[in-house]
Amino acid sequence: MGKSTLVESIQQELGYFQVIHFGKPKQLKFYEQKDSDGFVSTGKSAYLYQRASFDNMFQLLNSTARVIFDRAHLGECVYSPIYRNYSGNYVYDLERDYGIGDNQTTKLILLVENMSIAEHFVDDGLSFDITKRQQEQDLFEEAFHKSIIKNKQIICVTDSTTGQFRSKEDILKEALQ
């Protein structure tokens, strides 16, 4: 069971939520910045795009809107240093600036696999580099622990006896605790 399946299961159980899926940063002309030689800095463009998207995310989290963010801000701490050549640690400042640590209605869930026993890996096409799965998961766990969001949990989706995915009902039950 992956993130999108969990999102669907939560909606089935709790009703409507606006779902916002974060993907790779778009290269928008609006964020292009040229150096003195006229070359566009793609890293800076990605940073400006991501910063704007996470500013908006935290504003929504501090509203009364029922929103689920799929692949949100912690991914910036993982993917930016590996693939975009900048630190994503600014998201922790955003958490503090928006007072998200005091927000009682926000819950952060990190789905992980026990890769040493996992039998099946299904690439959803959204991975940057499937050979770096363990490194990325380790960085996600590090980012998770650094986050000041108080209501958070890590859920392992791997059944410890079979190496298969746990049932979606079991994962949902744990997520809703």
PyMOL commands that set and color helices and strands:
alter all, ss='L'
color gray80, all
select helices_A, chain A and resi 3-14+29-31+42-61+74-84+90-97+100-102+130-146+168-175
alter helices_A, ss='H'
color red, helices_A
select strands_A, chain A and resi 18-21+67-70+108-112+152-156
alter strands_A, ss='S'
color yellow, strands_A
deselect
rebuild
show_as cartoon
